[in-house]
Amino acid sequence: DILATMNRMRNRYPTHTQYLNVADMARIFSFLDSNGSGHLTGEEVTEMFNTVCGRPVSVSNPDPSFDLRSFIRFVERVDTQYPQFGVSMNLMKYLKEQVAEEAIPPPDPDLLNSETCSKLFQFLDKDGTGELGFSEVIQLFLAAGVTDVQQILEADGEFGSITSAEELQAVVKKMDENNPQLDVDEKLAALLGSAEAAGGIPDPEETEDPPPAEPSNKKKALLIGINYVGTGSELGGCINDVRGQMDVLKEHFGYEDDNIMLLTEDQDDDSKLPTKANMIAGFEWLMDGAEAGDEIFFQYSGHGSQCPDRGGGEPDGK
């Protein structure tokens, strides 16, 4: 059985560091605790073993009950003593799957339903006559940000006054179906949300488009090269890597010296050594004042290591 297998393999693998946090474990326990009793029993214990091991297993004489504390101790023990089972990866995968299944189903995809069109009709019928003219429908689409609406409506066919929400729904649905590139349904739904918050649909002439922002084209680069000089992990080419990259950026891509931060061990200035503090300061400098259109470049050359994947997006949990 699985416990016997664990005992046979116990001394064949190095200790594995546990990295699932308590919040993760509590969430996983709540999913396994199908009846909400606060204890895992019977089939829940079987599912717990299967989840921890990542495959169906046969367990002889398991503990009859696990509360959250004993569940965490069990997982930590198995994850530490038997890294070959990939316990952390199994649990993060299980958590991700359960969260996805728990997600709220999407709302009704028909954004131009009768309720939406009824509310739009009421907002447009400001004089309370129960009729909407062609110009009022034009105002609706312009306020929603649909361009060339008059020509499009005329191409779709003239219509007289609209006297009900149902007639308005027929018009907007036809326009949406004939012009899918305009996203009419999404724009009208967004307009309704704004109108409900503001207490009415704004007149198109009252809405001024902001002047287009001048595109930014600043260029900044952070380059980090570490050779680990004088250590047992010394490398030979990392500083050369980033210095070569700096030359390429300046000669071929228009970067200037003032906009390049170089952190390497071969510099006399302490503020330019690749320490943790200087790296953090470097990233803050790199992103400070960044705008749309800027060109941001980062290169690191040196040793690396893995860290836990808290979001559950990596298959190996790292």
C-alpha positions in Angstrom: 0.0 0.0 0.0 1.0 3.7 -0.2 2.4 3.9 3.4 4.6 0.8 2.8 5.8 2.4 -0.4 6.7 5.5 1.5 8.7 3.6 4.1 10.6 1.8 1.4 11.5 5.0 -0.4 12.0 7.2 2.6 15.8 7.2 2.6 16.3 7.3 -1.1 15.6 11.0 -1.7 16.8 14.2 -0.1 14.6 16.3 2.2 12.1 18.5 0.3 11.3 22.0 1.6 7.5 22.5 2.2 6.2 25.8 0.7 2.4 25.7 0.7 1.3 28.4 3.1 -1.4 28.0 5.7 -4.0 29.9 3.7 -3.5 27.5 0.8 -3.8 24.5 3.1 -7.0 25.8 4.7 -8.6 26.4 1.3 -7.7 22.9 0.2 -9.0 21.3 3.4 -12.3 23.2 2.9 -12.7 21.7 -0.6 -11.9 18.2 0.7 -14.3 18.6 3.6 -17.4 18.0 1.5 -19.9 18.1 4.3 -18.4 21.0 6.1 -18.0 19.1 9.3 -14.5 20.4 10.0 -13.1 16.8 9.9 -12.2 14.5 7.0 -13.6 11.0 7.4 -14.4 8.0 5.3 -14.3 8.8 1.6 -13.0 12.2 2.3 -9.8 10.6 3.8 -9.5 8.5 0.6 -9.8 11.6 -1.6 -7.2 13.3 0.6 -4.7 10.6 0.0 -5.4 10.5 -3.7 -5.1 14.3 -3.9 -1.8 14.4 -1.9 -0.2 11.6 -4.0 -1.6 12.8 -7.3 -3.1 9.5 -8.2 -5.5 6.8 -6.9 -3.9 4.9 -4.0 -4.8 2.1 -1.7 -4.4 2.9 2.0 -4.4 0.3 4.8 -5.7 1.5 8.2 -5.5 5.2 7.8 -6.3 7.6 10.6 -10.1 7.6 10.9 -10.3 11.4 11.0 -8.3 14.5 10.1 -8.9 18.0 11.3 -7.2 21.0 9.7 -4.2 20.8 12.0 -3.6 17.1 11.6 -4.1 17.5 7.8 -1.4 20.1 7.6 1.0 18.0 9.7 0.3 15.0 7.4 0.9 17.0 4.2 4.1 18.6 5.6 5.5 15.2 6.7 4.8 13.5 3.3 6.0 16.5 1.3 9.2 16.6 3.3 10.0 12.9 3.5 8.9 11.9 0.1 9.6 14.6 -2.5 9.2 12.1 -5.3 5.4 12.3 -4.9 5.3 16.0 -5.8 2.9 16.8 -3.0 3.0 20.6 -3.3 2.5 20.4 -7.1 -0.5 18.0 -6.6 -2.1 20.2 -4.0 -1.7 23.4 -6.0 -3.1 21.8 -9.1 -6.1 20.5 -7.0 -6.6 24.0 -5.5 -6.6 25.6 -9.0 -9.1 23.1 -10.4 -11.4 23.5 -7.4 -11.3 27.3 -7.6 -12.1 27.1 -11.3 -15.1 24.9 -10.7 -16.3 27.2 -8.0 -16.3 30.2 -10.3 -19.6 32.0 -10.8 -21.1 31.2 -14.2 -21.1 34.0 -16.8 -24.1 36.3 -16.9 -26.7 36.2 -19.7 -24.7 36.9 -22.9 -27.6 38.8 -24.4 -26.6 42.3 -23.5 -29.5 43.8 -25.5 -32.2 42.0 -23.6 -35.6 43.4 -23.0 -34.7 44.8 -19.5 -31.7 46.7 -21.0 -33.7 48.1 -23.8 -36.6 49.1 -21.6 -34.2 51.1 -19.4 -32.6 52.8 -22.4 -36.0 53.7 -23.8 -37.0 55.3 -20.5 -33.8 57.4 -20.4 -34.2 58.5 -24.0 -37.9 59.4 -23.6 -37.1 62.6 -21.6 -40.3 64.3 -22.5 -42.4 61.3 -21.5 -44.3 61.1 -24.8 -43.7 57.4 -25.2 -42.1 58.0 -28.6 -38.5 58.1 -29.8 -37.7 59.8 -33.1 -34.8 59.1 -35.4 -32.7 61.9 -33.9 -33.1 60.5 -30.4 -31.9 57.0 -31.5 -28.9 58.7 -33.2 -28.2 60.4 -29.8 -28.2 57.0 -28.1 -25.6 55.6 -30.3 -23.4 58.7 -30.3 -23.5 58.8 -26.6 -22.4 55.2 -26.5 -19.4 56.0 -28.8 -20.7 54.3 -32.0 -19.4 56.3 -34.9 -21.0 56.9 -38.4 -24.2 55.8 -36.8 -26.5 57.8 -39.1 -25.1 56.3 -42.3 -25.3 52.8 -40.8 -28.9 53.2 -39.7 -29.9 54.6 -43.0 -28.2 51.6 -44.7 -30.0 49.2 -42.4 -33.3 50.7 -43.4 -35.4 53.8 -42.4 -37.8 53.6 -39.5 -40.4 55.9 -38.1 -41.0 56.8 -34.5 -40.3 54.1 -31.9 -43.1 53.6 -29.4 -41.9 50.7 -27.3 -38.9 49.1 -25.8 -39.5 46.1 -28.0 -39.2 48.3 -31.1 -36.0 49.8 -29.8 -34.7 46.4 -29.1 -35.4 45.3 -32.7 -33.5 48.3 -34.1 -30.4 48.0 -31.9 -30.2 44.2 -32.3 -30.4 44.6 -36.1 -27.6 47.1 -36.0 -25.5 44.9 -33.8 -26.0 41.8 -36.0 -25.3 43.7 -39.2 -22.2 45.5 -37.8 -20.5 43.1 -35.4 -17.2 45.1 -35.6 -18.8 48.0 -33.7 -19.5 46.0 -30.5 -22.9 47.8 -30.2 -24.2 45.5 -27.5 -21.2 46.1 -25.2 -21.2 49.8 -25.8 -24.9 50.2 -25.1 -24.6 48.0 -22.0 -21.8 50.2 -20.7 -23.7 53.3 -21.5 -26.7 52.1 -19.5 -24.4 51.5 -16.5 -23.1 55.1 -16.8 -26.6 56.5 -17.3 -27.9 54.7 -14.2 -25.0 56.1 -12.1 -25.4 59.6 -13.5 -29.2 59.7 -13.7 -29.4 60.1 -17.5 -27.8 59.8 -20.9 -25.5 62.7 -21.7 -26.0 64.7 -24.8 -23.3 64.0 -27.4 -22.4 67.7 -27.7 -21.8 67.8 -23.9 -19.1 65.1 -24.1 -15.7 66.3 -25.1 -13.0 63.9 -26.1 -9.8 64.6 -24.3 -6.9 65.7 -26.5 -4.8 62.7 -27.6 -1.8 62.2 -25.4 1.6 62.7 -27.0 3.2 59.3 -27.4 6.1 58.8 -25.0 9.2 57.2 -26.4 11.7 57.2 -23.5 14.2 54.4 -23.4 15.6 53.0 -20.2 17.6 49.8 -19.5 18.6 48.0 -16.3 21.5 45.5 -16.8 22.7 43.2 -14.1 25.8 40.9 -14.4 27.2 38.8 -11.6 30.3 36.7 -11.9 30.4 35.7 -8.1 34.1 36.5 -8.0 36.0 34.6 -5.3 33.2 32.1 -4.5 32.8 28.4 -5.3 30.1 29.3 -7.8 32.2 31.8 -9.8 31.1 32.4 -13.4 33.2 33.8 -16.2 31.1 35.7 -18.7 28.1 37.4 -17.0 29.7 40.8 -16.7 30.8 40.6 -20.4 27.2 39.7 -21.3 25.7 42.8 -19.9 28.5 45.1 -21.1 28.1 43.7 -24.6 24.4 44.2 -24.4 24.9 47.8 -23.3 27.0 48.5 -26.3 24.4 47.0 -28.6 21.6 49.2 -27.0 23.7 52.3 -27.5 25.0 51.7 -31.0 21.9 50.1 -32.6 18.8 51.1 -30.6 19.4 54.7 -29.5 19.8 54.2 -25.8 21.9 56.9 -24.0 24.3 56.4 -21.1 22.2 58.5 -18.7 19.3 56.1 -19.3 21.2 52.8 -18.7 21.9 51.5 -15.2 24.6 48.9 -15.1 25.1 46.8 -11.9 28.3 44.7 -12.0 31.0 43.6 -9.5 33.9 45.3 -11.4 32.9 48.8 -10.5 34.4 50.9 -7.7 31.1 52.8 -7.0 29.1 50.9 -4.2 25.8 52.1 -5.7 26.6 50.2 -8.9 27.4 46.8 -7.3 24.7 44.1 -7.8 23.5 44.0 -4.2 19.9 43.2 -3.3 19.3 46.9 -2.3 20.8 48.2 -5.5 18.7 45.8 -7.6 15.5 46.9 -5.9 16.5 50.5 -6.4 17.3 49.7 -10.0 13.8 48.3 -10.7 12.2 51.4 -9.0 14.3 53.6 -11.2 13.5 51.6 -14.4 9.7 51.9 -13.8 9.6 55.4 -12.4 7.7 57.7 -14.8 7.1 54.9 -17.3 4.3 55.7 -19.8 2.6 54.2 -22.8 5.1 54.1 -25.7 8.2 53.9 -23.5 10.8 51.2 -24.2 11.9 49.4 -21.0 14.7 46.9 -21.2 16.0 44.5 -18.5 18.8 41.9 -18.6 20.1 39.7 -15.9 23.1 37.4 -16.3 24.1 35.2 -13.4 22.9 32.3 -11.3 19.1 31.8 -10.7 16.8 29.7 -8.6 13.1 28.8 -8.3 10.5 30.2 -6.0 7.0 28.9 -5.1 4.2 29.6 -7.6 1.5 31.0 -5.3 -1.0 31.4 -8.2 -1.0 27.7 -9.2 -0.3 28.5 -12.9 2.9 26.4 -13.1 2.6 22.7 -13.5 5.5 22.0 -11.1 4.3 24.5 -8.5 7.4 26.7 -8.9 
